[in-house]
Amino acid sequence: MKPFIFILLLLVLRLLSLQAQEPGNQGRVEGTVVDSLTQKAVPFATVSLFRGDSLVTGTLTDSLGRFALVRIPMGTYYLTISSVGYRPVPTPVWTLSAEHPTLELGTIVLSQDAKMLKTVTVRGQKPLIEQRVDGLTFNAENLPAIAGSDAADVLRKVPLLSVDANGSLSLRGSSRIRVFIDGKPSEIYASSVADALKTISGESIVKVDVITHPSARYEAEGTDGVVNITTRKSPENATNGNLRAILGNRTENIMSDGQHKSGKWLLKADGFYQKFWNRNGAVLEREAPSLHIVQKNESRQIGDFLVGGFNVLYSLDSLKTVTFGYRARWSPFRTRTVSNHFYGENEPLQPAFRRHIDTPVGNTGSTFSAGYTAASNDKRKEFSLLGLYFLFTGTNGYELEQVTRNEIDYGEIFNSKTRNRDLILQADYTHSFTKQLNWETGGKLTRKVLNSDSRFGTYDFDHQTYKNDPIRSNFFSYESTVYAAYTSFSVRLDKWQLVAGTRFEQTDLKAVFRATPLRMPSFQNVVPNLLISRTLSPKSSLKLSYTVKLVRPYFSLLNPTVNNSDSLNIQFGNPHLRPELTRRYQLNYVRNATRFFTAIGLFYNDNRNSIESIRTARPDGVFESTWQNVGQNRRLGVSLTLNWKPSARLNLSATMTPQYVWLKSRALNLSNHGLMREFVLNGSYKLPHGFSVDFYGFFDANTLQLQGYRTGWKYYSLTVSRESKSKRFVMSLRMDTILTPHTFITEETVTDTFRQTQTYRVQNQHIRLTVAYKLGKKEIKGPRIRQAENPD
């Protein structure tokens, strides 16, 4: 814990220096611009600083009409304030000196120009894609409006990213992606990234930052890439919002979000409710030298998903803000399965028994968040604190009855309750010494406490009640504390840029199973990070990076509770798992022209202690499934992304990611290797009269496993939208896999002693009609100024 305390102490000392004044030979001038008639702020007015007849520098007023010019050499100046539709206003001449380095001009009034001009529409906008030294920025507000779109729909249009039918993300062959929403982790919104993306309205997203080379600032676990979604904030005192409703053959949902800005206060709130239902199936066939088993399952699932919350932001002044937020979620669902079993020993298959399984699941959770951000007057130093506290309660279980020859001969019940308490404290400090040299440092404390109480019972036919099974019932307690500290430097030298840093993480673990402490040693990890970027031209760059990533085993992989609701598969966790360590190398070429964006990435992942699912066959044909650190997982691949925007109406993008995978376990004498492929295609076209058409396709080939493979997903979607002239009302019809009602996924497992094939039938066809309406005052968006194609 000492490194963490040291870093926090350092950050507090740096915070005390944020109020430092400008150097003695530099000054500052500020003021506010308002309309002469309405006395309201004039946003985005041009402020020009002159010394004599020479223009020195300039800026724009913000959404509140304020402006500030800093680091001005001492001397005599005057300002000229101008804006479209107003007469330019020059200020009197004034002087900055060592005795008076700061000047407050107060309120400057602009009068409207009385000249009547013909209506002229000037349209300018940022490029759809902008380069960053560590990735790219996708300006989502340039896209046509799609009624009822959520964050997953927007991310499907972002180059480099792949989003499957369930809303899960992958980036250059890796699904270990950290997602942030307005700088806060997606765990605040929902327990999974896919569910969190449902709660964010697509209309509210301004931009998406994709960080392909995360610095040491980001935690080492599961961070092969970072996605930060920025939502729109009201630029002036106003109340705005969105309301949408969806009616479909598999879901119904309603969502509302809004924000209210008044002076220094900004309140944002949202709510999302979804009701869903599915019908799926599976066929399992298992063969051994003298054994043949077939299992056929049909399941129906129905559930609810409710999530909502609010966030309050208060501006102490133009440099300091305080935030507080609360979110709650509730997601119960129930699955009913009918499972038919057929069995044969060197003879034709015969019906064995049928199982009826009822599986209710409940999840409730609350999240509290608080944050503080402060910047120095020259905006070169910034300090931030973030605190998160999660409370989560989950219930899981099943009730089954087994029917043999039309008689119930066995019954079993299982109930489990899990309580999860997470605490996160994070402090970050950044300092821009010059335009060429930046430094960031910080620390993080993550504490997780989980308690799982599991109870099994078998049906007593004599007493017609369930009798507790003390051998299988258990209590599992798990505690994890991670102390982290990092430092990172960014240096620019002409056309070269270097980002280098390191992160130290210490993990302390404690677990108790059936009142017996488990030996789970602590471990430390030093995670280096290096990125070298070379600007080849104003539109292209070449990047080389190296980092080490780790993945700690999840609770479900550690929990040794035995689940045998499936008569052919007994599942249990392994509390002795160690974290995975992966060395990741990347070489990337990026070119961002006016109409074409091209990204080619070559990557190599080297994992020497991969956590793999291991299945062992018992003599009676039943599988025992658990997880072990048994494998080497090496991947060599290339990712190619092309984005073409030939006009303001049409946008096309495609990403292809082939990778060759080697899986090997010396301990189990198992190996597997082969080529995996993934292809994503999307496009949008804006038609006249407010119509637009969007297409998305996600296709992947076989996924290799240590003991077999799984066939790929085939998912595509077509959406037709219509936006009203006022741009407040949008309606869309979306059709997912319209020509293929079901997707069939086959998983094959082969060893020396058995062969198993399991085919899943997944209901993928989804047709939904969506209406969306924008509430409140029409938003004023910031000026869209054409920027460099490769800004940092």
N, C-alpha and C positions, 0 to 999 in steps of 0.2 A: 504493500500500500504506500510505501515511502515515495516511489516515483510519482504517484498520483498526487500526493500532498505537496510535493516539491513543485509540480507543474501548476497546481492551483495557487500556491503562494506566489509563483512567478507571474501568473495572470493577474492576481489582485494588485501586485506592484505595478504592472503595466497599466491597469485600469486607472490608477492614481495619476498616471502621466497623460491621460487622454485630454485633460483640460489645459495642457501646456499651450502657451500662446505661440503665435507665429514668430519666426526669427525676427530679430530687431530690424532688419532692412526690408521687410515685406509687410504689406498691409492688407486690409479687407474692407469691402464696401458692400452694403446690402440694403434692400428696400422691398416695397410691395407696390404692385401696379393694379389699379382698379379702374372701372368704367365710370365716367363722369356723371352719367344719368342714373344707373342702377346701383352704383357703389359696390358692385360685385367684382370679384377678382377677375383679371384678364389672364387666363392661362396661356402659356406658350408664346408670350410676347418676346420679341428679340431685344436684347440688352447689349448695346455696343459701347465699348470703352475706348475713348480717344485721348491721345496726348497731342495737342495741337491739331494738325490735320491728319495725323497718322492713326490708323486703327490698331489698337494694342491687342485686345481680346474681346470675347463676348460670351453670352450664355442665353438660355431661355428661362422664362419664369416657370415655376411649377404649377400644379393644378390649383394652388391657393394664391397664385399671383406673386409669389415670393421669388427673390433671386439673391444670389450672393456670389461675388467675385473675390477669390482669395489669392494669396501669394503675389500681390501687386507690388512692384518696386516703389519706393517712396518717390513722390513727385506730384505734379499738378495735372489734373485730368478733368474730363466731363463725360457724361453718358448721353446716349441717344436711345430713347425707347420707342419702338415701332411695332405695329401689329396690323394685320389685314383688316381694313374697314375703319382704322383710326388714323388721326393725324400724328405724325412723328413728333415727339416731345424731347427737346434737348434740356439737360439739367444745367444749372449754373456751374461754373468752374470751381473745383475744390482741390485741396491739397492734403496728401498723406505725409505725415512726418513721424519721427521717432516718438515725439510726445503724444501724437494723435494718430496711431496706426490703424484705427478702426473708425469707419464712418457709417452712420445709420441715416439714410436719406428719408426714411419714413414712407409715407404714402405718395405715390406719383400717379396723377390722374391723366387718363387718356380720353380725348373727346372723339366721338364718332365723326368720320368724314362725311360731309354733307353731299358730296358728289354722288350722283346716281349712275352706277355702271351697269352694263349688261351682265347678266348672270354668267359667271365663268366657273366651271368645275375643274379644280386642280386635284389630280389624284397622284399620290406618291406613296410608296410603301417599301418596307424593308424587304430584303430578299427572303424567299421562303426558307432558305437554309443559309446559315452563317457558320463559319468555322470558328472553333475554339482551339487553343493549343492542346487541350485534353479531350476534345470531342467535337460536338456540333450543337447548334441551337436551331430548333425548328419553330418558326413563327406560325403557330397554329391559327391565329386570328386571321390569317390571309385566306383560309379555306372557306368554301361555301358552307352555309349553315345547314346542319342536318338535324331534323327534329328528333329529340329524344336521344341524341348521341351522348355517350359517356366517355370517360377518359380512355377506356380500352379502344373505342372506335377511333379516337384521335391518335393514339399510339400506333395503331395499325398503319397510319400514313407516314410515320416517322421513319426516315431511312435508318438502316442498320438494325432496327428492332423487328422481332417476329412475335406475333400474338396469336396463340392457338384458339380453338373454339371455346375453351373454358376461360379465356382471359389471362392465361399464364404467359409471362414474358420470357424471351431469350435474346441474347446478344452475341453474335459471332460464335454460335455453338454452345453457349453457356446459359443455363437458366438461373444462375446465382446472381441475381440482379437486385440491388437495393433501390427502392422507390421512395422518393420524398415528395410531399405535396406542400408547396409553399415553404420548403426548407424543413418540414417536420416528417418523421418517418411514417410510412403508410400504416404501421401497426396501430397508430392512433385511430384510424378510421375503421379498420376491420382486422380480423385475425389472419386473413390471407390477402395477397396483393390483388388477386382477381376480384375479391369482394370489395376491396377498397376502391378499385377503379370504377365500380358500379355507382359509387356514391358521389362521384365528381361529374358535374354536368359538362358536356363537351363545349357548350356555348360559353362557359365561363373561363375556358383555358386560353391564356394569352400565348404562352410559349412552352416548349419542352426542351430541356437541356439533357443531352445524352453524353455522359462522360465515359469514354471508352478506356481511359487510363486514369483510374481513381488515384488520388494522391494519398499520402500517409494520413491525411485528415479523416479518411473514411475507415471504419473498422475493418479488420482483416478478414472477418468471417463472412463468407458468402458475398463478396463484393467484387466480382469480375467486371461489373459495370454499374453505373449509377444513373438513374433517371430522376430528374427533378421537374415536377409539373408546377408551373406558375399560373395562378388564377387571377382574374381581373379584380381590381380594387377600385372603388368609386373615387374619382379624382376630385370631387367637390362635394359639398353638403347636399346629399340626395339620398333617396331610398330606391334601390333597384332589386330586381330578382328575376327568377325563372320558375316556371311551373310546367311540368310535363306529365303526361299520362300515356301508358302503353297497354294495348290490348292485343294478346297473342294467343296462339294455340297451346303454348307451354308456360307462359308467364303472364302475369298482370302486375303492373307496378305504377306507382305514382311518386313523384319527386318534386320537391320545392326547395329553392335556396334563395337567400336574400341577404342584402347588406344595407346598413344605414350608417351614413357618415355625418357627423355633426361636430364641427370644430376639431378638437384634438382626439375625438372618440371615433372609432370605427368598430361596428358590430357586424359579424357575419354569422349566419345560422343556416342550417340545412337539415332536411329530413328525407329519408328514402324508405319506402316500403315495397316489398315484392312478395308475391305469392307464386309458387312454382310447382310443377308436377311433371314427372317423367315416367316412362315405362321402358325398361331395358331387359336384356336377357343375356345368358351366357351358357355355353356348352363346353364341358371339360371332358377330355378323354385321356386316360392314363393307362399305359401298357408296361408290363414287366414280363420276364420270361414265362411265368405261369399265372399271370394275373391281368385282368382286363376290367377297367372301371369306367363308367360314363356317368356324368352328373349334368343334369339340365335344370337351369334356374330361370325363373321369370320373376321380375321384381317391379313393384310400383312404389314411387316415392312422391311424397307431397310435403311441402314445407313453407315456412315464412322467413323473411329476412327483413329486419327493421333496424335502422341505424340513423342516428342524428346527433346534433350537437351545436355548439356555438363557440365563437372565439371573439374575444374583446381585445382590441389594440388601443393603447393610449399613448399619444406622443407627448412626452414630457417637454420636449422642445424639438427643433428640427434635426437634432443629432441623437436623441435618446428615445427609445420606445419600450413599453412594457406590454406584455401580452399574457392573457389567461384564457384557457379553453377547457371545455368539458365535452365528452362524447360518450354516448351509450349505445350498446347494440344488443340485439335479441334475435336469435336465429334457431328456432326449433324445427326439426323435420323428422319424418318417420318413413321407414322403408319396410315394406311387407314383401317377403320372398317365399316362393314355393319352389322347393328343391326336390327333384326326382332322381333317385340313384338306381343304377343298374350294375350288376356284378356278375363276373364269370371267371371260372378257373378251368382253362383248357376246354371250354364249352361255350355254346352260344350265351349271350347276355340274357339275364333274367332280372325282372324288377325286384329290387331289394327293399326299399322303403321310401317314404316321402316325408319331407320335413317342411313344416310351416314356421317361418321365423319372422317375428315382429321386432323391429329394431328402432326404438325411439332415441333421439339425440337432442339435447338441449344445450344452448350456449348463451350465456349472458355475460356482459362485461361493461366496465366503465373505465374511462381514461381521463385523468386530470393532467393538464399541462400548464406550464408557466415559463415565461422567457423574458430576457432583458437584453437589449442591444444598445451599445453606445459607440459613437464615432467621434474622432477628434475634429477640430474645426477645419483642418485641411483635408479631411476625409482619408488621410493616409493610414490611420490607426483605427481598428475596430475591435471591440470586445463583446462577446455574447455569452449568455448563460441560458441553459435550457434544462428544465426538470420535467420528467414524465413519471407518472405512477399509474400502473395498470392493475385493475382488479378483475379477475375472470373466474367464472364458475361454469364448469361443464358437467353435464350428465350424459352417460352413455350406458347402453345395456341392450339386452335382447331377451326375448322369451320364445322358446321353441317347443314344439310338440312333434313327435315322430310317430308316423303311422306305418304299420307293417301288416299287410294282409287285411286292410280295412279296420285295424284296431290300433288304438293309441297305446304304445308300449314303452314310451320314454318321454320325459319332459325335463326341461332345464330352464333356469332363469339366471340372469347375470345383471347386476347393477353396479355402476361405478360412478363416483363423484370426484371430480378434480377441482382443486382450488389453486389458482395461480396468482401470485403477487409479484409484480415486476417494478423495480425502481431504476430509473436512469437519470444520472446527473452528468451534464456535459458542459465544459467551458472551452471556448475557442478565442484565440487572439491572432489578428493579422496586422502586419506592418509593412507598408510600401515605402521603403527607404528612398527609392527613386523609381522611375518608370522601368528601369532595367532590373531592379532587385526587389523581391518580395519575400517575406518570411511569415510563416504561420506555425502556430504551436497550440497545444491544448491537451486536455485530459478528459477521461470519461470513466465513470463508475457504473457498472451494470450488475444489478443483483436480482436473481430470479429464485423464487421459492415456490415449489409445487408439492402438493400433497394429494395422493390418489388413494381412495378407499374403495376396494373392490370386494363384492360379495357374490358368491355362487351358491346356487341351490338346486337340488334335484327333486323331481316330483315323487312324493310318497303316495302311491296309489291306495294304500290301506287307510291313510288318514286324509287323503285328498287335499294335501297341502305341500308346499315346497319345504324341504329340509336343508338347512345350511350345510355346506360342504366346507369344513374348516381347513382342509388341506389346500384347496385351491383359493380360498378367500385370503386376502392379504391387504396390508397397508404399505404403500411405497411413498417415501419422502425424498425429495431431491432439492438440493440447494446449489446454486452456482453463483459465484462472484467473480467478475472480471474487472481488473484494474488496467487501464490503458493510458499511455502517454505518447505523444507524437511531436515531431518537428519536421518542417519541410521548407525548402528554399526553392525559389524560382528565379533564374538568372537569364537575362536576354543579352546576347552579344551579336550585334548586327543581324545576320540572318539565322543565327542559332539561338535556341532556347533550351535551357536545361531545368528540369524539375527533379529534385532529389530529396528524399526524406526517409525517415525510418519510424516505425511504430513498435512499441513494446506493449505486450499484453500478458498479464499473469492471470491464470484461471485457477480458482480454488473450488473444489467440488466436495460435496458431502451427500451421502445417500444412505437410507435405512430401508431395508426390506424385511417385512415380518419381524420387526423389532430387533433386527440384527444389522449393525453398521456394515456397509460394504467398503472395501478398500478401493478408494478412487483417488489416486495420487494427483496432486496439483501439477501444473505444467506452465512453462513460460515460453513465449514465442517472440522472437525479434523479426519483424517483417520489414524488409527493405523495399524501397520503391525508387525507380529511376526511369525518367522519360527524357529522351533527346529528340528535339524537333528541328528540322532544317527547312527554312522557307526557300523553295525552289523558284517561285515567281509570285507575283501578287495574288495569284489564284490557286497555287498548289503548294503542297508541303509534304515532307517525308518524316515519319516518326518511328522511333525504336524505343521499346519499353521492356522492363523486367520487373517482376514483383513476385512475392510469395503470398499465397492466400491459404486460409484454413477454414475448415467447416467442422464445427462441434456437432456431435450427435444430438439429435432432437430427443425430446422427452419420450415420444412414442417408440423410438428405437432403443431407449434405455430401460423402459419399464418391463420388468420380467413377468408381469401378469400374463397367464396363459389364457388365450382365447381359442376355444374349440367349438364355436357355433357352427363352423363348417366341418362336417364329419371327415372330410378328406384333407383338410389343412389346419394344422395346429400352429398358432402364431404366438411368439413371445419375444420380448426385447432382450438386449444384452447390456447390462449396466457397466461392463468393463470396456466398452468401446473407447478408443482414443480419437482425437480430432484428426481429420484428414489434413494433409499438407500438400499443396500444389504449387509448383514453380511454373510461372506463366511468362512466356516470351511472345512479343508482338512486333511485327513490322508492318506499317501502314502507309499507304499513299493516298492523299486526298486532293482532289481538284474541284473547285467550286466556281464554275463559269456562270455567265448570266443565265443560260438556259439549262445547262447540264451540271449535275453534281455526280462525281464519281468517287467511290471509296473502295480501295482494295486492301484487304488485311490478311496477312499471313500470321498464323498463331500456332504455338506448340505448348501443350500442357503436360506436365510431368508430375504424376501423383503416385507415390510409392506405398501408401497405406490406405487405399481406397476402401470405404465402407460399402460392402456388397451384401445383397440378400442371398442367403445360402439355404437351399432346400435339401433336406435329407429324407430319403424314403425308408420307412420302417417295413418290416416283413409283411405287415398286413396291408401295405399299400398307402398308408396315411403319410402325408408330408409333415415334417417339422420344419418350420420356417423361422429363421432368426437373422441377425446381422453380425458380420465380423469384419475386422480390419485385416483382410486376407489378400487384397488385390493390388496390382499395379494397373493404373489407368492412365495410358498415354494417348494423346490426341494431337494429330497434325492436320491442320485444315486451312482453308482459305475462304474469305468472305468477300463477295463482290456485290456492291450496291450501285445502282444507276437510278438517278432521278432526272426526269426530263420535263421541263415546263415550257413548251413551245409558245404558249400564250397565257394571258391572264385567266382564261377559261378552262384550260386543260392542264392536268398534272398527272404524270405517269411515273411509277417507281417499281423497282424490282430488286430483290435481294436473294442471292443464291449462296448457300454455305455447305460445301462438301467437306467432310473430314474423315480421316482414316483413324480407326480406333484399335488400340491393342489392350486387351484385358488379360491379366495373368495372375494366378495364385500358386505359388510354389507349395504352400502348406497343403492345399487341397489337390494339387496336381491337375489344375484346370486352366484352360486358356481359351480365348476367343478373339478374333480380330476380323475386321471388315470395314467397308465403306458406308458411312452414314451421310444422308443428303437432306437438305431442307431448302424449299423454294417459296418465296413470298412475292405476290404480285398485287399491286393496288393501283387504282386510278380514279380520278374524279373529273367530271366535265360539267361546266356551268352553262345551262341552256337559257334561251330568252324567257322573259316573263316570270323570272324567279324560280325556274325549274333547275334541278341538278341531278346528276346520276353518279353513284359511287359503286365501285367494285373492289372486293378484297378476296384474295385466295391464299390459303396456307396449305402447303403440301410437304410432307416429310416421308422419308423412306424408313427402312427398318432401323430400330434402335437396338444396339447390341447390349447384351447382358452377359455376365460371366458364365451363366449356365444356359444361354440360349439367346433369343431375340424377341422383339415385339414389332409387329408391322406398324406402318405409319398412319397418321391422320390425313384425311382429305376434307378440307373445310373451305367453303366459299360463300360469299354473301353479295347480294345486289340490293341497292337502296335507291329509291326514287323520292326526291324531296321537292316541296313547293314552298317558297317563302313569299309572304305578302309584301306589298309595296312599302309598307311602313316598317318592314323588317321585324315586326313584333311577333307575328304568328307564323309558325312553320308546321307543316304536316309532311309525314314521310311514310312510305311503305317499304319495309325491309323484309327480304326473303333469304333465309340461311339454308344452304344445301337444298334448294327447292326441287332438284331433280333426283336427289338421293335421300329418301326419308330416314334411312339408318346408315350409320357407319359401322363397319365390322373391323374389329381389331383382334388380331391373332397373336397369341404369345406361346412360344414353343420353348420347352425346357428339355434338354437331352443330357443324360449322363451314361456311365457304363452300365447302370443297373435299371434304368427306366427311361421312358419317353413320355412326355406330356404335352398335349396341345389344348389350349383354352382359347375359345373364340368369344369375344364380347360383342353384343349387338347394342349400340349406343344410339339413342334417339337424338338426332342432330337437326332434323328439319324444324325450322322455326319461322313462322310468319307473324309479323306484328305490325300493327298500325299505331303510329305515334303522333301526338299533337303536343306542341310546345308553345308557350306564350311568355313574352318578356314583360315583366311588371315594372311599374314605377317610371321615373324620369329617364328619358333617353340618355344613354351614356355619352360622355365626351372622351374620345380616345386621344391618346398622346399623338404628337406629330410623327408621321412616318417618314423619317429621313433616310434617304439612301445611304447605306454605310458601306465600308470596305468589305470586300468579299472574304477576307481572312482576318477579322478582328480578333483580338485576344479576349 
